[in-house]
Each structure stands twice: as C-alpha cells, then as structure tokens.
C-alpha cells in the first residue's frame, strides 16, 4: 500500500485461499483492503466457514476483475449476472452459499463505510428446498455390527470405538468430538456428561449414553491420560503405534471411519456425518421426538433435524399391498 503498511502477510492470505489481495479490493484503496481482511480474520470465527466464504468471494471478485469492474462499480445487476452464470455450472445450494458470502462481505464493507450500499442485498438466489437429507444412514443393526467389529484388544481399537460411540450416541459433529479435551468428559452428580464445542463457539453439554460411557472409560483407562484434563481426549498414534499428545484431525477421523466401515462390510459411502444421522434416526425410531433430537444435536431448527430422520424411508410390503387394483 501507499504508506508501506503490510495489511496481511502472504501466509495468512494463502491460508484463506488468496495468493494476494484481489485486484478489485486492492485497487479500491487501503481502507477497502483493511476492511476486506478484517471480514475474514475478525468477523468469521469458524475456520471452515472462513475458507468456504473466501473461496466464494474470491471467485466473484476474479469474475469482476476479468470484466474490468471495480469495487465501486459493482451494482445489483452485476451480482445477478454472476449468480446466473454460476447457477449454470453449480448446484443450487452452492450458489446460495456463494451469494450469502458475497452479501455478508458487502455488509461488512458498508458498515465500515467503504461502500455506500450492498449491491447483493436485492439479488435473489435459486430456489432450493430440501426435505430429505443425503447423508448415508446405517440401520441400528449395522451400527452395532460396526462397533462390535472393532478389535478392542488394542489401544487404537479402544480409541476408535469410543470416538464412533460418542458420535452415534450424542449426535455430535466430528469437529466437536475431535476437539474434545479429557475434561470434556466429566461427572456431574451420578451421571457422566459430554461437553461439546459446537459451531459459533457454542458450548453444548449432553448426558453420556451408557454405551458411550463404557467405551470412553475403557479407552481412557488404557490410554492413561485421564489425569491430563486439558489435553486432547482423542489422540493420534505415531508410526510405531504409540499414542501421542496430538489430537486427531477430522480428516484422520474420516479415514479411520472409512477403514472401519470397509472392514465391517458396510457401505463405502459411510462417513463421519453418517453417525449423526444414524443416531438421530435410531432415536426417533424408538419413539423420541424431533424437538428432543434437535436439543441433543444442538441444532438451531427442527427442520434441520428432520433432514436426518430416515424413519419413514422404508415402505413395507403391507403398505404396498394396500393398492387393491
């Protein structure tokens, strides 16, 4: 910039997916550049959301730059044209996410007095209504087969069973489980509880199912890290199969789940989110309510929880035989 101030080191921009500041932003001056960087580093706390929004905003700004459209020249018709072109190549949910990112970015620029109005606020995205989730779900029997197939004579097996068990019995997201510390499994009264750090910095506590409790107790006793309260609960292993002090990354968890599912003869589509959907479906199938499932899963809307409900997926032969033609 003109005064020599470095607004963001290249490494930080690279972590957001930018090789450098987008030309459209840089050409608008230091105020725009600073506010743009603050949008990602100070406004968006969730790492995955930050990366996704950076990708979305970056694509739009490159599109503008290719057409010699400056930041102050962007109008609603500009955003609408980009969204229409994007929709021709991408799914409706993806387009809606990109539009949401562009709107939020311009809102941030407006409140920072960089631009006067938000050109994306009046642009409508494609209509998209989801009534049924696409997450693969296991039956209760398949989930039991998977848990029972894990060799628990090893510490790796004890860890994997406990981790999957927590996801199944608490409906927890993989990120929340992987982030757990030892003291996030704690006793209150006569019950043991799980403390999960969910999206947006929210802390969610849920009672531990007796199976999850048994799995965790066995794993922690074998690992010997029960007294290290502020250390990672689910840890990685080194090449010599020794437990380290490093937490498992969510990608490591996914690889483990894929490996365990394959060994148990379960669908290759099984993933970490499968256990969230499987637990909710099993709970509802046993007579649980959507409202309580929503509370356990720490979801904002019951409509979101309903996407995980697959209790009505199977049409019985008795129902088909009702067609008396």
matplotlib code that plots the C-alpha trace (Angstrom):
import matplotlib.pyplot as plt

x = [0.0, 1.0, 2.1, 4.1, 1.8, 1.6, -2.1, -1.7, 1.3, 1.2, 1.0, -2.3, -3.7, -2.6, -4.5, -7.6, -7.0, -5.7, -2.3, -2.6, -5.3, -7.9, -7.1, -10.7, -10.1, -6.5, -7.4, -10.1, -7.5, -6.1, -9.5, -11.1, -8.2, -8.1, -11.8, -11.7, -9.1, -10.9, -14.0, -12.3, -10.0, -12.2, -15.7, -15.8, -14.7, -15.3, -12.3, -14.3, -16.8, -13.9, -12.3, -15.6, -16.6, -13.1, -13.4, -16.9, -15.9, -12.7, -14.4, -16.8, -14.0, -11.9, -15.0, -15.4, -11.7, -11.8, -14.5, -12.7, -15.5, -14.1, -15.4, -17.4, -18.9, -20.5, -24.3, -27.1, -27.2, -23.5, -24.1, -27.2, -25.3, -22.6, -25.1, -27.0, -23.7, -22.7, -26.0, -25.5, -22.5, -23.1, -25.8, -28.4, -27.1, -23.6, -24.9, -26.9, -23.8, -21.8, -24.5, -24.6, -20.9, -21.0, -23.8, -22.0, -18.8, -20.6, -22.5, -19.1, -17.8, -21.0, -20.7, -17.0, -18.1, -16.1, -19.1, -22.5, -24.9, -24.9, -25.4, -26.1, -28.9, -31.6, -30.3, -32.3, -30.6, -32.1, -34.9, -34.0, -36.0, -34.5, -37.0, -34.7, -31.1, -28.5, -26.3, -25.9, -27.5, -26.8, -29.5, -29.3, -28.1, -25.4, -24.1, -24.0, -22.1, -19.5, -19.0, -18.7, -16.3, -13.6, -10.8, -10.6, -7.6, -5.6, -5.5, -6.2, -9.4, -10.5, -10.0, -11.9, -14.8, -15.1, -14.9, -17.5, -19.6, -19.6, -20.7, -23.5, -24.9, -24.6, -25.4, -22.2, -20.4, -17.0, -15.3, -16.8, -15.7, -12.2, -11.8, -12.8, -10.4, -10.1, -12.2, -14.9, -16.0, -17.0, -19.1, -22.0, -23.9, -24.3, -24.1, -21.3, -21.6, -20.1, -19.1, -19.1, -17.8, -20.1, -20.1, -20.0, -18.2, -21.3, -20.7, -23.2, -23.5, -25.3, -25.5, -23.3, -25.2, -24.3, -22.6, -20.6, -19.7, -18.4, -16.4, -14.8, -14.0, -12.2, -10.3, -9.2, -8.1, -6.0, -4.5, -3.7, -4.3, -7.3, -5.4, -4.4, -7.6, -6.6, -5.1, -6.8, -9.1, -8.9, -5.2, -3.3, -0.8, 2.7, 4.2, 5.2, 1.6, 2.4, -0.2, 1.0, -0.2, -1.6, -5.4, -6.8, -7.6, -11.1, -9.5, -7.8, -11.2, -12.8, -10.0, -10.5, -14.3, -13.8, -11.4, -13.6, -16.7, -14.9, -13.6, -17.2, -18.6, -20.7, -21.4, -18.4, -20.5, -20.3, -18.7, -18.4, -21.8, -23.4, -23.2, -25.1, -27.8, -27.8, -28.1, -31.0, -32.8, -32.5, -33.6, -36.7, -37.5, -37.5, -40.2, -38.1, -39.3, -37.9, -37.8, -35.6, -33.4, -32.9, -31.8, -29.4, -27.9, -27.7, -29.3, -31.0, -34.1, -36.2, -36.3, -32.6, -33.1, -35.9, -33.4, -31.7, -34.9, -35.0, -37.6, -40.1, -37.6, -38.7, -42.1, -43.3, -44.8, -48.0, -48.4, -47.7, -50.4, -52.9, -53.0, -56.0, -56.2]
y = [0.0, 3.6, 4.1, 0.8, -0.9, -4.6, -5.4, -9.2, -11.5, -13.7, -16.8, -15.6, -14.8, -18.2, -19.9, -18.1, -19.3, -16.0, -15.7, -11.9, -9.4, -9.5, -6.7, -5.3, -4.8, -3.6, -1.0, 0.4, 1.6, 0.8, 1.2, -1.4, -3.7, -3.5, -4.0, -6.9, -8.7, -8.0, -9.6, -12.9, -12.6, -10.8, -11.4, -15.1, -17.2, -20.7, -21.9, -24.0, -21.2, -18.7, -20.9, -21.5, -17.8, -16.8, -19.2, -17.8, -14.1, -14.7, -16.3, -13.3, -10.7, -12.5, -12.5, -8.8, -8.2, -10.1, -7.7, -4.6, -3.9, -2.0, -2.3, 0.9, -0.1, -3.2, -3.0, -5.4, -6.3, -7.2, -9.6, -11.0, -11.7, -13.5, -15.6, -16.6, -17.7, -19.6, -21.4, -22.8, -24.7, -25.3, -26.7, -24.5, -25.0, -24.0, -20.9, -19.9, -20.2, -18.1, -15.4, -15.4, -14.9, -12.0, -10.4, -10.7, -9.3, -6.2, -5.8, -5.6, -3.1, -0.9, -0.9, 0.0, 2.9, 1.6, 1.4, 3.1, 0.3, -3.5, -4.4, -8.1, -7.4, -7.3, -10.3, -13.5, -16.9, -20.0, -21.6, -24.8, -26.8, -29.9, -32.2, -35.2, -35.3, -37.0, -38.2, -42.0, -43.7, -47.0, -49.2, -49.8, -53.3, -52.1, -49.6, -52.4, -54.6, -51.8, -51.2, -54.9, -55.5, -53.2, -55.1, -53.7, -55.7, -52.7, -49.1, -48.0, -50.1, -48.8, -45.2, -45.8, -47.5, -44.7, -42.0, -43.6, -44.3, -40.6, -39.5, -42.1, -41.6, -37.8, -36.9, -34.8, -33.4, -34.8, -31.5, -31.2, -34.7, -34.3, -31.1, -32.6, -32.4, -35.0, -32.9, -32.5, -36.0, -35.2, -36.4, -34.3, -36.0, -39.6, -39.1, -38.6, -35.9, -34.8, -31.2, -30.4, -27.2, -26.6, -24.1, -20.5, -21.1, -22.6, -25.0, -27.9, -30.4, -33.7, -36.8, -39.7, -42.8, -45.8, -47.4, -44.3, -44.1, -47.7, -47.1, -43.9, -45.4, -48.3, -46.1, -43.6, -46.3, -48.0, -44.7, -43.5, -39.8, -39.4, -37.0, -34.7, -32.7, -30.0, -32.4, -33.8, -36.7, -38.4, -38.6, -39.7, -42.5, -42.4, -44.8, -47.1, -47.3, -45.2, -42.8, -39.2, -36.0, -34.6, -34.5, -36.4, -34.2, -34.6, -36.0, -38.7, -39.5, -39.8, -42.1, -44.2, -44.4, -45.4, -48.1, -49.5, -49.4, -51.3, -53.9, -54.4, -54.8, -51.6, -49.2, -47.3, -44.1, -44.2, -41.1, -39.2, -37.5, -40.9, -41.4, -38.2, -39.2, -42.8, -41.8, -39.4, -41.9, -44.7, -42.2, -41.2, -44.8, -45.7, -43.0, -39.9, -36.5, -34.2, -31.4, -33.5, -34.8, -31.1, -30.3, -33.3, -32.4, -28.7, -27.7, -24.3, -25.5, -28.7, -28.6, -29.3, -32.2, -33.5, -33.9, -36.6, -38.5, -41.6, -43.5, -43.2, -44.3, -47.9, -48.7, -52.0, -54.7, -54.4, -50.8, -51.7, -54.5, -51.8, -51.0, -53.1, -52.9]
z = [0.0, -0.4, 3.2, 3.3, 5.8, 5.2, 5.8, 5.9, 5.4, 2.4, 4.6, 6.1, 2.7, 1.5, 4.3, 3.1, -0.4, -1.8, -3.4, -2.9, -2.3, -5.1, -7.5, -7.2, -3.5, -3.7, -6.4, -4.1, -1.6, 1.8, 3.6, 1.4, 1.7, 5.5, 5.9, 3.5, 5.5, 8.7, 7.3, 7.2, 10.2, 12.7, 11.6, 10.7, 13.6, 12.2, 10.1, 7.6, 7.0, 6.6, 3.9, 2.1, 2.1, 0.9, -2.0, -2.8, -2.6, -4.4, -7.3, -7.6, -7.4, -10.0, -12.3, -11.8, -12.4, -15.7, -16.8, -15.6, -13.0, -10.0, -6.4, -6.6, -10.0, -8.7, -8.9, -8.2, -11.9, -11.7, -8.8, -10.5, -13.7, -11.8, -9.8, -13.0, -14.7, -11.6, -11.4, -14.9, -13.6, -9.9, -7.7, -6.1, -2.5, -3.7, -5.5, -2.4, -0.2, -2.6, -2.7, 1.1, 1.3, -1.2, 0.7, 4.1, 2.6, 1.2, 4.5, 6.2, 3.7, 4.1, 7.9, 7.5, 5.3, 2.3, 0.0, 0.4, -0.3, -0.6, -4.3, -3.4, -0.9, -3.6, -5.6, -5.2, -5.3, -6.8, -5.0, -3.2, -0.7, 0.9, 2.6, 2.9, 3.8, 1.6, 4.4, 4.3, 7.3, 8.9, 10.4, 14.2, 13.4, 11.0, 13.6, 16.2, 13.7, 13.2, 16.8, 17.6, 14.7, 16.2, 17.9, 21.4, 22.5, 21.1, 22.3, 18.7, 18.7, 22.1, 20.9, 17.6, 19.3, 21.8, 19.2, 17.0, 20.0, 21.1, 17.6, 17.5, 21.0, 21.2, 17.6, 17.7, 14.7, 14.0, 14.6, 18.0, 19.0, 17.6, 19.6, 23.0, 25.9, 28.6, 31.0, 28.4, 29.6, 33.2, 36.1, 37.5, 40.2, 39.4, 35.6, 33.2, 30.7, 27.4, 26.7, 23.0, 21.5, 18.5, 15.6, 16.5, 19.8, 21.4, 24.3, 24.4, 27.2, 26.9, 29.1, 28.1, 26.9, 29.0, 26.0, 25.2, 28.9, 28.9, 25.7, 27.0, 30.4, 28.7, 26.3, 29.0, 31.4, 28.7, 27.4, 30.9, 30.2, 32.5, 34.8, 31.9, 32.0, 29.5, 26.9, 23.8, 24.5, 21.2, 20.2, 17.2, 17.0, 15.6, 13.1, 15.9, 17.1, 20.2, 21.5, 21.0, 22.7, 19.5, 18.8, 15.9, 12.9, 11.4, 8.2, 10.3, 11.8, 8.3, 7.2, 10.3, 9.7, 6.1, 7.1, 9.9, 7.7, 4.9, 7.3, 8.7, 5.2, 5.4, 2.6, 1.2, 1.5, 5.3, 6.7, 10.0, 9.4, 9.0, 12.8, 13.5, 11.1, 12.3, 16.0, 15.3, 13.2, 15.8, 18.5, 16.5, 15.6, 19.3, 19.9, 20.5, 19.4, 16.8, 19.5, 21.8, 19.0, 18.0, 21.6, 21.8, 18.4, 19.3, 16.0, 15.5, 13.7, 13.9, 10.1, 10.0, 12.4, 10.3, 7.4, 9.5, 10.2, 7.9, 9.9, 7.0, 4.3, 4.3, 2.7, 3.9, 1.8, 3.8, 2.6, -1.0, -0.7, 0.2, -3.5, -4.4, -8.2]

ax = plt.figure().add_subplot(projection="3d")
ax.plot(x, y, z, "-o")
ax.set_aspect("equal")
plt.show()
